[in-house]
């Protein structure tokens, strides 16, 4: 485990932000980089923790988009920690196997989409790292993911993992064996862009039928005019602030329902 280092400017900004959190009553937070392994693969994830009280807190697993663990996932983890959750951005690819650019990202993500057993094993390994933290209540876990990671969040749920909720943000919805949906234990929320050309309508309808057949507790939020990747603030061509805010609130409401009550 290694504490992340910051530049003097970033450290000053974080100090100011921490003071603001105290004034507003929000949860202060800390973050660490965690090295862990899946068999011979060395993985590196990012854990953000709220200010600790006497009791363990719910844990949220974050599955990255096709470029790996980036500032996007770290920022999401920080936001969740500020709301009182322990949030772990897990690593699917490996610490030394991060793609460089879109072409490599397509190859890397395709490898795991083509080998769902391997993908699920990496997802389960990340969930174990989160679950085993002393700060985390292992009975109150959820998973969220973005794009490639949205697919992962659903696959982890389909594997029968003990998660109270699985949330996909503009993720792929297809799966090799739709019957696996019968193993889902928690609530599924899919936040989908109405203009997401990466997910054909046939795939969307197939997912709906999959959920119906398995009688899953699920719901679908279609965000009008939003395209694939609408939550990514670092991509102005895709980012949709309204869609991001609405989908984030839907996720928060679900977490209040299944993790806080």
C-alpha positions, -999 to 999 in steps of 0.1 A, spaced: 0 0 0 13 34 -9 0 69 0 -4 90 -31 19 120 -33 8 154 -46 24 184 -60 26 215 -37 -1 232 -56 -24 201 -55 -17 197 -18 -27 232 -11 -59 228 -31 -67 197 -13 -61 214 21 -85 241 11 -110 216 -1 -108 196 31 -115 228 51 -145 235 29 -158 200 36 -156 205 73 -175 238 70 -202 222 49 -205 191 70 -195 168 42 -173 138 48 -136 144 48 -116 117 29 -82 101 24 -69 81 -6 -43 54 -12 -30 34 -41 -33 -3 -35 -12 -30 -51 -27 -64 -53 -26 -96 -74 -47 -120 -94 -25 -151 -99 6 -138 -117 -10 -104 -127 1 -74 -106 -28 -50 -103 -31 -14 -90 -63 2 -77 -73 34 -60 -91 35 -27 -109 66 -13 -121 65 23 -144 89 42 -135 102 76 -139 71 98 -164 69 126 -169 40 149 -186 17 124 -176 3 90 -192 20 60 -207 6 28 -182 -2 0 -185 7 -37 -165 -10 -63 -157 11 -94 -149 -6 -127 -129 16 -151 -136 25 -187 -115 11 -216 -84 33 -208 -80 18 -174 -79 35 -140 -76 72 -148 -84 106 -132 -121 99 -141 -122 68 -118 -102 85 -91 -125 115 -91 -156 93 -89 -140 75 -59 -133 108 -42 -169 119 -47 -183 88 -32 -159 90 -2 -171 125 4 -206 111 6 -196 85 32 -187 55 12 -155 35 9 -148 35 -29 -123 13 -47 -114 18 -83 -102 -17 -92 -78 -26 -120 -88 -51 -147 -58 -48 -170 -28 -49 -148 -5 -22 -134 20 -26 -163 -5 -32 -190 -24 0 -194 -34 9 -230 -19 39 -247 -46 54 -268 -79 42 -282 -65 15 -305 -48 -3 -276 -78 3 -254 -100 -14 -279 -77 -44 -279 -75 -45 -241 -112 -42 -235 -119 -67 -262 -97 -93 -246 -119 -93 -214 -152 -90 -232 -141 -120 -252 -132 -139 -221 -160 -133 -196 -146 -159 -171 -113 -139 -169 -132 -106 -167 -154 -119 -139 -124 -132 -120 -107 -98 -121 -139 -81 -110 -143 -106 -81 -107 -100 -71 -113 -63 -69 -144 -69 -48 -125 -90 -24 -99 -63 -19 -127 -38 -10 -146 -63 11 -116 -72 32 -108 -37 43 -115 -31 80 -132 2 71 -158 -16 50 -191 -33 60 -188 -65 39 -226 -69 40 -232 -36 22 -214 -37 -11 -223 -23 -46 -206 -20 -79 -206 7 -106 -189 10 -139 -184 32 -169 -185 21 -206 -163 -11 -205 -167 -9 -168 -205 -7 -170 -204 -40 -188 -182 -52 -160 -206 -41 -132 -233 -61 -149 -211 -92 -154 -201 -91 -117 -238 -91 -108 -245 -119 -133 -217 -140 -116 -238 -141 -84 -215 -118 -64 -229 -105 -31 -236 -69 -42 -267 -50 -32 -266 -29 -63 -250 -29 -98 -250 4 -117 -239 7 -153 -232 42 -168 -233 40 -206 -220 4 -206 -224 -24 -230 -254 -46 -222 -248 -78 -241 -236 -110 -223 -227 -145 -237 -252 -163 -215 -283 -143 -206 -294 -171 -183 -267 -160 -158 -290 -131 -149 -309 -155 -127 -278 -154 -104 -282 -116 -98 -288 -109 -61 -292 -71 -59 -308 -43 -78 -296 -34 -113 -297 2 -126 -287 10 -161 -281 47 -171 -281 48 -208 -277 76 -233 -307 80 -256 -282 87 -285 -257 60 -275 -246 47 -309 -222 22 -293 -252 1 -280 -276 -9 -308 -313 -9 -301 -313 -47 -305 -288 -50 -276 -308 -27 -254 -340 -47 -261 -321 -80 -255 -310 -67 -221 -346 -58 -212 -358 -92 -221 -329 -108 -201 -340 -89 -170 -376 -98 -175 -369 -135 -180 -348 -136 -149 -372 -115 -128 -344 -92 -116 -351 -61 -96 -340 -37 -122 -347 -3 -138 -335 16 -169 -328 53 -171 -327 66 -207 -312 101 -209 -324 120 -239 -298 134 -263 -269 119 -243 -242 100 -262 -219 72 -252 -195 84 -225 -218 112 -213 -203 112 -178 -167 118 -189 -159 154 -179 -125 151 -196 -141 146 -230 -161 178 -239 -174 162 -271 -192 135 -252 -198 151 -217 -234 160 -209 -236 177 -175 -273 173 -172 -272 136 -180 -243 131 -156 -261 149 -127 -294 130 -133 -277 96 -135 -256 104 -104 -287 113 -84 -304 80 -95 -274 61 -83 -274 80 -50 -311 73 -45 -305 36 -51 -276 35 -26 -297 52 0 -324 25 -5 -302 -6 -5 -271 4 15 -283 28 41 -317 15 51 
